[in-house]
Amino acid sequence: MNNYETLYVLKPTLTDEETAANIAKIEEILVKNGAEILATNNMGMRKLAYPVEKNERGVYTIVYFKAEGTIVSELERNLKFNEEVIKYLTVKYTKQKEVTQFEKLVTAANVVKEEPKAEEVAVEETPVVETAEVAAPAVETTPEA
């Protein structure tokens, strides 16, 4: 199985629910065809380098997965027919240096996905440590004559 990264841009007019549904649909296509999804990174709304289909912005999403080569053509065929996708690109990682970089990207995407939300962060109480009072050193004063 080969390592792949697919970046696609969704239309900016989609609601959060529609965006999540499109991401789930694309992941479902991959899983149904035998791919192993390693990570998905929804990067959110970003400005495009140039207008695409009269859109100045788009919702960027990257999917990292392992699959056979035939799955890529099926994925790209589905991305082409999906009217909500305005651009897509698939990259195959083959060389050892590229695979190492791919693994770092997957790890980073998983860390971003697993960050706790503000409501979930538990506040830890710091233990109170009592310290003994230390006497200040005596300072000798000499009377001035």
N, C-alpha and C positions, 0 to 999 in steps of 0.2 A: 504494500500500500504506500502511496505517495503522500507527501505533505502539501496541502493547498491552503491558500488564503484567498477569500473572495470578498472584495469590497463592493458594496452597492449603495447607490444614493436614491432615497425615496423622495417623492414630492413633498414640499414644505407645507402644503395645504392639508395634510392628513392630521387627524386627531391622534392623541396618544394611544387610544384603543386600536385605531386602524393601523398605526405604525407597529404596535406589538403584534397584531394579527398577521401583518405581512412578514414580519421577522419569523414568527412561528411557522407560517406557511412555507417559507424558504428552508427553514431547518427541517421541517417535516419531509420535504422533497429529498433532502440529503439522507435522512435516516431511512426513509422508505427504499432508497436505492442502495443502501448498505454502507454509507459513510459513517465514520465515527467523528462526531462533533467534539472538538477539544475545548473551544471557547467561543463566545460571541461577545463582541464589544460594540455596544450601541453608543456611538460618539455624539449623538444629538445633532441639533441644527447647526449648520456651518455655512459660511459664504462660499459660493462656487467661484472658481478662478475666472470663469466666463459664463454668460447666460446659456442655459440648456433648456430647450423647449419653453423659452420665456421665463424661466425660473432663475432668480438670482441666488437662492439659497436651497439647501437640501438636507435631509436627515441621513447622515453617514452611518453605516453599519459594516462591521468586519466580522466574518465567520472564519475561524480556523478549524480545519478538519483533515482527517486522513481518509483516503478513498482510492479506488481504482480510477484509471484515466477515463473510462467510459462515462463515469458519473458526471464529470465536468460538462460534457456536451449536453446532457439532460438538464443540468442545473441552469446553464446559460440559455438553453431553449426556453425554459420556464421564466427566467428573468426577462428575456426579450418580449415574451407575450404578456407579462404583467404590466399593466398600464401605469401602475404607481411607481415603477422603477424607471428613473430617467438616465442612469448610467450604471455600469458594472464593470468589474475587472477581476480576473482570476489569475493568481500567480502560483506557479509550481516551484517548490523548493527541492533541489536535487543534490547539490554539492554539500559536502560535510559542513563547510562554514555557513552555508545558507540554512541548513537544518538546525545547527546550533542557534542561529539567530531566530529561527522559527520557534524553537522551544522557549527562548527567552520572551518572545512576543506572547506566546500562549500563557506563560506564567504571569506576565504583566497583566494580560486581559483577565485572567482568573482573579488576580488580586484586586483589580478595580471592581469586578463584579461582586466580590465577597466582602467589600468594605462595609462595616456596620453603619446603619442609618443613625442619625442623631438621637432618635428616640430609643434605640437599642443599646446605646453606649451606657454601661453601668459606671456610676461614679464610685470610685474606691475611696474609702476613708483612710487617711494616713494615720498610722499609729502615733499616739502622743508619747514622746520619749521625755522622761523627766531627767533633768541634768542637775548635778550637784552644783551649788554655788561655789565659785572659786574666788578666794579673796584676792583682791588686787594687790600687786606687789607694793611694798612700802616704798615711798619716795622720800629720800633724805633731802631735807632742806637745810641750807646753811644760812645762818643769819648774816646779813650784809653789815659790814662795819663801817 
